């Protein structure tokens, strides 16, 4: 029988304070708007509450009026593939594409049987174009040749004679990866540049040494910076004037299916006798595998189900126990069914420099499903979800919290989680991002007009670019 929560004595003693991030769009957005002064600035350097957060409440998110009347197209440069684990990029751009054209450019695939550069072009939904560059394997050793080939092919695709001609004049350029920024900036006549920083990529295993200077280069030229955690916003606010923290949103209706009788438990988890302790997400370097093995040994009657692709770790190094199951990547549509089978959803992240900046995407999705969550003490989870998530600071506390969540229901915590999820829609987030992008375009246009006036008057003073950090010269030297 599934239960829904429980508070460990350790958590009660800690007495965490709840930190409301300025742009996490919590459940009662109207109340938050009434408590914040217009134009409020947090104590974090450069991290801002938008000029009028109340506008997010008034957006009609189910109609095109949620977007600008003349919404600019967006060209996205992403290290996350569209068909990978469904997360922030897919959630945002599946919604942006309802009201504007989107070109989603992925990192290239290097193929031994490819003789010349080509583009794989598909349309996952109307107005959303997915591009996967396919390059000969020889390009793998030349970053400059790779970037030049990708840029030329994308430019050709959106040219007057290209396959998607028309929809992409003067677009917004949006970057998830800074690696390609020096080659792409200025190549499409963009009206604004957005850097959406969803991870501290430089802290990940196998990250290229050029990543940090490339990120500084991008920050020096971006008109606006979004992040998905307050910790990342604090870090990027040191380098840019316009940084906004947008935590993850959630499709609450989709994940609420975990609570309905019409949703069937997946065949892979049917017939389990003991409790199912589940995890959904990438099985990668961020997970604490010592903790997972310890949990399997301390609660041997349980089944630990890890649902997600194995990446950046050697499968041979993963813990193997009779009650640990690796179920691989599953379709987004099936995730509510997997959640329905869980008695507890775990976020067993290791505490390290790799996870110091993460904001787990799945938190709100699991809260929307009504399943209790037990997490390690990830900074952004502690700051943002301490009233909805059980947080453990040691392996012993983690095991105790899991047992409590299985056997002692915490109805109040569950209700707080459901309410929080209902108030954090991706539609509200994309609407507010659109407003901020319009402001960024306006700033750039005003600056361009100012430069023209100065030039016509013979003014040779080097006017600073509005919204750009002071590290421009440093970035130019670094790249």
QUIRA-V952664 format. One record per backbone hydrogen bond with DSSP energy under -0.5 kcal/mol. NH is the residue of the N-H (numbers start at 1). CO is the residue of the C=O. E is the energy in kcal/mol with one decimal. If there is no record, write none. Layout:
BEGIN
nh,co,e
NH,CO,E
NH,CO,E
END
This chain:
BEGIN
nh,co,e
5,405,-1.5
8,6,-0.5
12,8,-1.9
13,9,-2.0
14,10,-1.6
15,11,-1.5
19,17,-0.5
19,383,-3.1
20,18,-0.6
21,19,-0.7
24,21,-1.3
29,27,-1.2
32,28,-2.0
33,29,-2.6
34,30,-1.9
35,31,-1.2
35,32,-0.6
36,32,-1.1
39,50,-0.7
39,51,-0.8
40,37,-1.7
42,47,-1.3
47,44,-1.2
48,46,-0.6
48,243,-2.4
49,40,-1.7
53,50,-0.6
55,52,-1.8
56,53,-1.4
57,54,-0.9
58,54,-1.2
59,55,-0.9
61,59,-1.2
63,60,-1.5
66,63,-2.2
67,64,-2.1
71,68,-1.0
74,101,-2.4
75,172,-2.9
76,74,-0.6
76,103,-3.4
77,174,-2.5
78,76,-0.6
78,105,-2.6
81,79,-0.5
84,81,-2.0
91,87,-2.7
92,88,-2.7
93,89,-2.6
94,90,-2.0
95,91,-0.7
95,92,-0.6
96,92,-2.7
97,93,-1.8
98,95,-1.6
99,96,-1.8
100,96,-1.3
102,127,-2.7
103,74,-2.7
104,102,-0.6
104,129,-3.5
105,76,-3.1
105,103,-0.9
106,104,-0.6
106,131,-2.6
107,78,-0.8
109,133,-2.8
111,109,-0.6
111,135,-2.8
114,111,-1.1
115,113,-0.5
118,134,-2.3
120,132,-2.3
121,119,-0.7
122,120,-0.5
122,130,-2.2
125,128,-0.8
128,125,-2.1
129,102,-3.0
129,127,-0.6
130,122,-3.3
130,128,-0.5
131,104,-2.9
131,129,-0.5
132,120,-2.1
133,106,-0.5
133,131,-0.5
134,118,-3.2
135,109,-2.8
135,133,-0.5
137,111,-1.5
139,136,-2.1
140,137,-1.7
141,138,-0.9
142,139,-2.0
146,142,-2.1
147,143,-2.8
148,144,-2.3
149,145,-2.3
150,146,-2.4
151,147,-2.6
152,148,-2.5
153,149,-2.2
154,150,-2.5
155,151,-2.7
156,152,-2.2
157,153,-2.0
158,154,-1.7
159,155,-0.5
159,156,-0.7
162,159,-2.2
164,157,-2.1
165,162,-1.1
166,158,-0.5
167,164,-0.7
169,166,-0.6
171,168,-0.6
171,188,-0.6
172,73,-2.7
173,192,-2.4
174,75,-3.0
174,172,-0.5
175,194,-2.8
176,77,-3.0
177,77,-1.1
181,178,-1.2
183,180,-0.9
184,180,-1.4
185,181,-2.7
187,184,-2.3
191,171,-2.4
192,171,-0.7
194,173,-3.0
195,224,-1.9
196,175,-2.2
196,194,-0.6
197,195,-0.9
197,226,-3.0
198,196,-0.9
201,199,-1.6
203,200,-2.0
204,201,-1.7
207,204,-1.6
211,208,-1.7
214,210,-2.1
215,211,-2.4
216,212,-2.2
217,213,-2.2
218,214,-2.4
219,215,-3.0
220,216,-2.1
221,217,-0.7
221,218,-1.2
222,218,-1.6
223,193,-2.4
224,193,-1.4
225,242,-2.5
226,195,-2.4
227,244,-2.0
228,197,-1.2
233,229,-2.1
234,230,-2.5
235,231,-1.8
236,232,-2.8
237,233,-2.1
238,235,-1.0
239,236,-1.9
240,236,-0.8
241,467,-0.5
243,46,-1.5
243,241,-0.7
244,225,-2.7
246,227,-3.0
246,244,-0.8
247,245,-0.6
250,424,-1.6
252,250,-1.2
255,251,-1.8
256,252,-1.8
257,254,-0.9
258,255,-1.6
259,256,-2.2
260,257,-1.6
263,260,-0.9
264,262,-0.5
269,266,-1.9
270,267,-1.2
272,269,-0.8
277,275,-0.6
277,303,-2.9
278,276,-0.7
278,344,-2.8
279,305,-2.2
281,307,-2.5
283,309,-3.0
284,282,-1.2
287,284,-1.5
288,348,-3.0
289,287,-1.1
292,288,-2.0
293,289,-2.2
294,290,-2.3
295,291,-2.6
296,292,-2.1
297,293,-1.7
298,294,-2.4
299,295,-2.2
300,297,-0.5
302,299,-1.9
303,275,-2.4
304,323,-3.5
305,277,-1.9
305,303,-0.7
306,304,-0.6
306,325,-2.9
307,279,-3.3
307,305,-0.7
308,306,-0.7
311,283,-1.9
311,309,-0.7
315,313,-0.6
317,314,-2.7
318,315,-1.1
321,319,-0.5
324,321,-1.5
325,304,-3.2
325,323,-0.5
327,306,-2.6
327,325,-0.7
328,306,-0.6
334,331,-1.5
335,331,-0.5
335,332,-1.3
338,334,-1.8
339,335,-2.7
340,336,-2.1
341,337,-1.1
341,338,-0.5
342,338,-0.8
342,339,-1.0
343,276,-3.0
344,276,-1.6
345,372,-2.9
346,278,-3.9
346,344,-0.5
347,374,-2.4
349,347,-1.7
350,286,-2.9
352,350,-0.9
356,352,-0.8
358,355,-1.1
363,360,-1.3
365,361,-0.5
366,362,-2.7
367,363,-2.3
368,364,-2.3
369,365,-0.8
369,366,-0.8
370,366,-0.6
370,367,-1.2
371,366,-1.3
374,345,-2.1
375,390,-2.9
376,347,-2.0
377,392,-0.7
378,376,-2.2
380,358,-0.5
382,378,-2.6
383,379,-2.4
384,380,-1.9
385,381,-2.8
386,382,-0.6
388,385,-1.3
389,385,-2.7
390,373,-2.4
391,389,-0.5
392,375,-2.9
398,394,-2.3
399,395,-2.3
400,396,-2.3
401,397,-2.8
402,398,-2.3
403,399,-2.4
404,400,-2.5
405,401,-2.7
406,402,-2.0
407,403,-2.2
408,5,-0.5
408,404,-2.9
409,407,-0.5
411,409,-0.5
414,410,-2.0
415,411,-2.4
416,412,-2.3
417,413,-2.2
418,414,-2.3
419,415,-2.3
420,416,-2.4
421,417,-2.3
422,418,-2.1
423,419,-1.2
424,421,-1.6
426,250,-0.6
429,425,-1.4
430,426,-2.8
431,427,-2.0
432,428,-2.0
433,429,-2.6
434,430,-2.2
435,431,-1.8
436,432,-2.1
437,433,-2.5
438,434,-2.2
439,435,-1.9
440,436,-2.2
441,437,-2.5
442,438,-2.1
443,439,-2.3
444,440,-2.3
445,441,-2.6
446,442,-2.5
447,443,-2.3
448,444,-2.5
449,445,-2.3
450,446,-2.2
451,447,-2.4
452,448,-2.1
453,449,-2.2
454,450,-2.3
455,451,-2.6
456,452,-2.5
457,453,-1.5
458,455,-1.3
459,454,-3.0
460,458,-0.6
463,461,-1.4
468,465,-1.8
472,469,-0.6
475,471,-2.9
476,472,-2.3
477,473,-1.9
478,474,-1.8
479,475,-1.4
END
